Amino acid sequence: MGKLSMPGKKARKYLERDNAVISSPYSRAYRFMMNHGVSSEIWGVDGNHFINFAVGIAVCHVLSHWN
């Protein structure tokens, strides 16, 4: 597996739009645009697949990213 270039092309486009229309107090501390998630797995808008280790212990198996 090769090294990911983050953010990807689609995510950069969303982040540019985000920066143009969202007030600065709501800036993002991370450069990740989530597309969808299932349990502790999440997918970015560029198709990258991740395991989410940042969820809280209380929501990890109860709510997670289940849509």
C-alpha positions as CSV (number, residue, x, y, z in Angstrom):
1,M,0.0,0.0,0.0
2,G,1.3,3.4,-0.9
3,K,1.4,6.5,1.2
4,L,-1.8,8.6,1.0
5,S,-1.7,12.2,0.0
6,M,-4.1,13.9,2.4
7,P,-6.4,15.6,1.7
8,G,-7.2,14.1,-1.7
9,K,-8.5,16.1,-4.7
10,K,-12.2,15.9,-3.9
11,A,-11.5,16.7,-0.2
12,R,-9.5,19.8,-1.1
13,K,-12.4,21.0,-3.2
14,Y,-14.8,20.6,-0.3
15,L,-12.3,22.3,2.1
16,E,-11.9,25.3,-0.2
17,R,-15.7,25.7,-0.3
18,D,-15.8,25.2,3.5
19,N,-13.2,27.9,4.1
20,A,-15.1,30.3,1.8
21,V,-18.5,30.0,3.5
22,I,-18.0,28.8,7.1
23,S,-17.2,31.3,9.8
24,S,-13.7,31.1,11.1
25,P,-14.6,29.9,14.7
26,Y,-15.9,26.7,13.0
27,S,-12.6,25.9,11.3
28,R,-11.5,22.3,11.0
29,A,-8.6,21.0,13.1
30,Y,-8.2,18.2,10.6
31,R,-8.2,17.9,6.9
32,F,-10.6,15.0,6.4
33,M,-14.0,15.0,4.6
34,M,-16.0,12.0,5.5
35,N,-18.3,10.4,3.0
36,H,-19.8,7.6,5.1
37,G,-19.1,5.2,7.9
38,V,-20.1,1.8,9.2
39,S,-19.3,0.8,12.8
40,S,-15.7,2.0,13.3
41,E,-14.8,2.1,9.6
42,I,-15.0,5.4,7.7
43,W,-14.6,6.4,4.1
44,G,-13.4,9.8,2.8
45,V,-14.9,11.5,-0.2
46,D,-11.8,10.4,-2.2
47,G,-12.5,6.7,-1.5
48,N,-9.9,6.3,1.2
49,H,-10.8,3.7,3.8
50,F,-9.9,4.3,7.5
51,I,-10.4,2.7,10.9
52,N,-11.7,5.4,13.3
53,F,-9.7,5.2,16.6
54,A,-11.1,8.6,17.7
55,V,-14.6,7.6,18.7
56,G,-15.4,7.8,22.4
57,I,-15.7,4.6,24.4
58,A,-19.4,5.3,25.1
59,V,-20.4,5.6,21.5
60,C,-17.9,3.2,19.9
61,H,-20.2,0.2,19.7
62,V,-23.5,1.8,20.5
63,L,-23.9,4.6,17.9
64,S,-20.6,4.6,16.0
65,H,-21.2,5.8,12.3
66,W,-24.1,3.6,11.6
67,N,-26.5,5.4,9.2
